[in-house]
Amino acid sequence: MARSPELCHVTSPAVRDLIELANLDDFDRVTEQVRNLRGCTRPVNLVGWTATSDPATKTVLRSYSTADEPTGRLLTACGNRRSSRCPACSRIYAADTYHLIKAGLSGGKNVAESVRTHPRAFVTLTAPSFGPVHHRKSNGSTTRPCRCGTHHAEHDPAVGTPLNPATYDYTGAVLWNAHAGALWARFTTYLRRELAAHLGMTQKGLNAALRVSFAKVAEYQKRGLVHFHAVIRFDGPDGHTNPPPAWATFDALRAAVCLARTRARLTVTSDAVGERVIKWGDRFKVDQISALGDGELTDQKVAGYVAKYATKSAEGTGTVDRTLMCRPCEGRGYLHGPDGFRDLCTDCDGTGQAEPLPDLHVRQHVRQMIRTAWALGHLPEFADLKLWKWAHMLGFRGHFSTKSRAYSTTLGALRDVRRAWRTAQADRARALAGLSTEDENTTLVTNSAWQYLSSGYRPGEEFLAAQTRHDVAQARDHAERAKTEGEIWQ
């Protein structure tokens, strides 16, 4: 078996802990727990118990307690969607998001396959300009020069930064990020209104004949502002099970998006920064999604595109992937009131920042956006935005992926299917081993009590997890090569 490069630099404490684990009565169970996490980088450690019983006979059919575990605790995957935090769990989240989006485009997962014949659009809405920035525009193999006269490389750190930082509207940029989620909600409201007006109908009549379903994901641009990619679909009044009326066409959907984008606005008033109008930028796209086709915007391409951005956060702009606020200060409520920090905190010296901004390894543009978010967050009129909590996200505090209720399945339903599959596999293994399994028609009652203990691995378990990550990566690479070779031979 090939050895992971991570294992070549294992410290002596890890080796000693691994030897200690190997001397336990059931070392195979230790390795099984780590292997079942599929490479999770920071698992959750739980203690507790669960018991499944038959309410008719009061018989306990199956019980489990972490006291029976070799290490006295149960490791569960962290489930973090951020690829920068946990690549293993983020891949599962991306796969679930792909199937969620794909089901709303092609059917499946309890969604009618006829949805692929409904009018559907892939919409991109961007933020307005808050000042000229360095950019890299390419047209095929050629690139156009930036306003500064330079042909920027693809990964040039200057791309996205202001041409003149002194005149850049950092306050407007942070406030736009902070209200982007609310602006999207306002857009969905106006989308139905403008569609009714475009078709010459009342909103009540439109709602009785048509349902608008959507799923969207947020993506950070290089300049540190979010924009949204959304799948918008027309359904019949009962949802995806019946088609929309014949007059509900893609052209009507495109017209409604254009009108709603212009109408959707929010006004923010502050004595410190004046009145600000939060609106969408001038650049937007409304593309028709084709169920089939070569080189077109197909179901698979859209679902893959959305899933890719569902696991990313603001780190792509060069910021950090962790909160910058002092946890003790937040716990004592020092950050909530307009008076700021009432006492001097020894953890942060009264600044409220867990890490001083000058010490962050980020670009000056990102540092200034963080500084602006931190300052605005302590103004009384912006206290509800909690910008000090979301300063590392450059002010954005919304969900990265959301959907309307009737668009398709849910992430919870996909997790339930995965859990049911694992339970079925375990029952099959018990049956092959000659152990009893519960009757499918029996109503069972499950009681449990769990408590959070800590996060992360023991040093020896980290050694095993590194090998598991290496094995999973090798298996994935092998599957990709086999798929590519198969396509070549076809």
Secondary structure, 3 states (H helix, E strand, C coil): CCCCHHHHHCCHHHHHHHHHHHCCCCHHHHHHHHHHCCCCCCCEEEEEEEEEEECCCCEEEEEEEHHHCCCCCEEECCCCCCCCCCHHHHHHHHHHHHHHHHHHHHCECCECHHHHHCCEEEEEECCCCCCCECCCEEECCEEECCCCCCCCCCCCCCCCCECCCCCCCHHHHHHHHHHHHHHHHHHHHHHHHHHHHHHCCCHHHHHHHCEEEEEEEEEECCCCCEEEEEEEEEEECCECCCCCCCCCCHHHHHHHHHHHHHHCEEEEEECCCEEEEEECCCCEEEEECECCCCCCCEHHHHHHHHHHHHCCCHHHHCCCCCCCECHHHHHCCCCCCCCCCCCCCCCCCCCCECCCHHHCCCCHHHHHHHHHHHHHHCCHHHHHHCCCCCHHHCCCCCCCEEECCCCCCCHHHHHHHHHHHHHHHHHHHHHHCCCCCCCCCCCCEEEEEEEEEEECCCHHHHHHHHHHHHHHHHHHHHHHHHHHHHHHHC
